[in-house]
């Protein structure tokens, strides 16, 4: 999550493209006032007719409304259904945006929306009208034909569809712009009897597309009329502010409509013997690259760059049936349209699925959900089965498909129920027209089944929803100061600080066992004295119970313990979460050693460069006894060190100012950790070895491990000479991982960065970033509409503190000798933190499906799928790489020495945090992956290998990354390659 963030991110789920700003209704009485701290309610009509009320405590309304770069999803906290007559329905319980298509009311959105709201749907689909001059001429021609005794299909087919639309005068603009989606259909006077009998949604509009894209069998006059009809429909959609339009599927043949929709089309999931992979791949290539497919792509490209999409922000949803041909044809179209954010797709489910096809479905949809700009999924009523009571249900295969798609895209996905119901279909409870509400209820039932609620509705999911696919500029850690609200967000992480606390505890336990911490004095304490031990205001430190237990074993008189003192250095303390974890760890360890007549106290030095955060730390120091060794805060001098930092020994300190056993004394220092000599207390530590740090704790890790200068910062601490020879670092090491990713969304988002100011602090007048800088900058992002296509691999590892004077580009080897390590400041000064890695990603049979979007734990069920015969010759498009990290915060020396030996049965003394999918720390959300974009996507054929080269370079007070990629065959022949991105740090670097 680390990166620049806006204070609030709100998105229109359906009426805006990725770059759209906020269209909100704010009370006029407050919108013109000067910014002030207040609670405002931002109200917007969500996809599709629902109203989202999001109340935020923010610094003024103007600040929130200026935040124009939004993610495509929003967590719907409160959704109220409002029918057209103003009555409100019950609040929605399931966060699921679902629409319906009523074939009987396709020309009357008013009636359709009334029925939809009654049944609980959010939006409806309506036909786009044929331009009035063409429809009038067609009606006149039909009337003349009838008068002459003609019996062509014209009059009978246009009778119901040639009337004047009355819905445009019955609904105001808010309903059209939020609750209605347009549908491109065949003109009524073109519809043949055969086409009329084909009720499949996938056949909608195919005759019109045939006339627009076919290179044969279409007269120039008909093509001209088709173009006028098509553009007229889209102009009307733009005029009335429809949020999206559903377009027909891509034609896969240059022949007639009958050829396109024939039953001879190969299904990607057909495993019959005659469906040979070699023949299928060849036939697929011919279909998806047909002249009609190219012409369709040209038409969509022209439309996506017109004012209809760029000004009116109408989204184009292309219908994509679930076949290999259509999936690949759509991805090829998207590439030809330059991955326009206005172009998306709606997966169409119209037929049953064979359970044996699930591995092939999983493989195909995994990459498609990343590369396909998937906006929605439609369910034809014919795909539903009936249960014993006659209500709709789905097969096990379709249920798996639902779980697969919603588990990945459920927070941004729209659902559509379409198709005609038979005359004897399910009726309304009041005996009205046939209803599809039972289909909706069943889909909501599937949405409520595990594991979807834990994936989509958890507190963590709600917290990260505004960041989905929202690119964030990486931090300049030594130049940027985090905001108060950002600190608060990070501190809510339930896993990170728990793991840090475990690491500190393990390090303290090992230190006590090995006798690392200096003996201070032997102290006596009675049970009554321990009962009065000050406790932390917000929780028991856990010392009293164990002391009483230990005292009772000794008949309860007096406890006499040897007091040892550890020095803990917290660098980058922020608002103190690591300090609090260290204090709690000291208490737990002290309790565990009472039975051995030992006790532990600690002095904690908290170093922070952010002046505002230092003020917060000083406030904690002044109000919490646990930060002062159990004593009241002393303002005159620090109780932890001798006054004026002289050489007074520890034993000369007044007993009244001495920390009680199990407690800690905190010293707050405001300075850059690399400039310890500038502070007198740190300078005193350098000059007195006994006062140097036993443990150094930091949370300087970035999304790629080292991208926020953790190596340089920790090396700087070691160079200052304030660490003991046997000092322990937490973290001990961290490894950077990288993996290819397929994501049209991330790629288009990166391209959009080119229009943003290159220096945001200069305001709108600053020059634009430009495409080169936009695509040569790594971004922190919560990947969502993305697919990791290969298992991640390690790039390099950094370890701290340095135990040798090695100066190579290779990882630092462990010191396996028995000689004591050399942790002098000189060893850290000679370290070179430049790195280079060349990694090969060979073809993965499942295209990395178990890694999902590249963020989160692996899906073990997908890893165990039977992949026999799954290969289908499909290509994978790589849009960049995702960087992650794995960090060992602390590993006990006993675990390290027992590698390769039979270990005793005991808990593993190890604390780890990771965002790499193979070892992901479930529940941790402090870091999102780092996206390295490619200037041009790379196509990886079946069996191809992706090679990635990445450099970590430094010089001139800067650190930067360079990267490139290539695709090779099994013989090492290069098929395609990218340029080296960001050479010399020309577009992006981190300042030292």
Secondary structure, 3 states (H helix, E strand, C coil): CCCCCCCCCCCCCCCCCCCCCCCCECCHHHHCCCCCEEEEEEEEECCCCCEEEEEEEEECHHHHHCCCCCCCCCCCCCEECECCCCCECCCCCCCCEEEECCHHHCCCHHHHHHHHHHHCCCEEEEECCCCHHHHHHHHHHHHHHHHCCCCCHHHHHHCCCCCCCCHHHCCCHHHHHHHEEEECCCCCCCCCHHHHHCCCHHHCCHHHHHHHHCCCCCCHHHHHHHHHHHHHHHHHHHHCCCCEEEECCCCCCCCCHHHHCCCCCCCCCCCCCCCCHHHHHHHHHHHHCCHHHHHHHHHHHHHHCCHHHHCCCCEEEEEEECCHHHHHHHHHHHHHCCCCCCEEEEEEECCCCCHHHHHHHHHHHHHHHHHCCEEEEEEEHHHCEECCCCCEECCHHHHHHHHHHHHHHCCCCEEEEECCCCCCCCECCCCCCECCHHHHHHHHHHHCCCCHHHHHCCHHHHHHHHHECCCEECCCCCCCCCCHHHHHHHHCCCCHHHHHHHHHHHHHHHHHHHCCCEEEEEEEEEHHHHHCCCCCCCCCCCHHHHHHHHHHHCCCCEEEEEEEEEEEEEECCCCCHHHHHHHHHHHHHHHHCHHHCEEEEEEEEEEECCHHHHHHHHHHHHHCHHHECCCCCCCCCCCCCCHHHCCCCHHHCCHHHCCCCCCEEEEEEECCCCCHHHCHHHHHHHHCHHHCEEEEEECCCECCECCCCHHHHHHHHHHCCCEEEEEEEECCEEEEEEEEEECHHHHHHHHHHHHCECCHHHHHHCCECCHHHHCCCCEEEECCCCEECCCCEEEEEEECCCCCCCCCCCCCCCCCCCCCCCCCHHHHHCCCCCEEEEEEECCCCCCCHHHCCCCCCCCHHHHCCCCCCCCCCCCEEEEEEEEEEEEEEEECHHHHHCCCCCCCCCCCCEEEEECCHHHCCCCCCCCCEEEEEEEEEEEECCCCEEEEEEEEEEECCEEEEEEEEEEECCCCCEEEECCCECHHHCCCCEEC
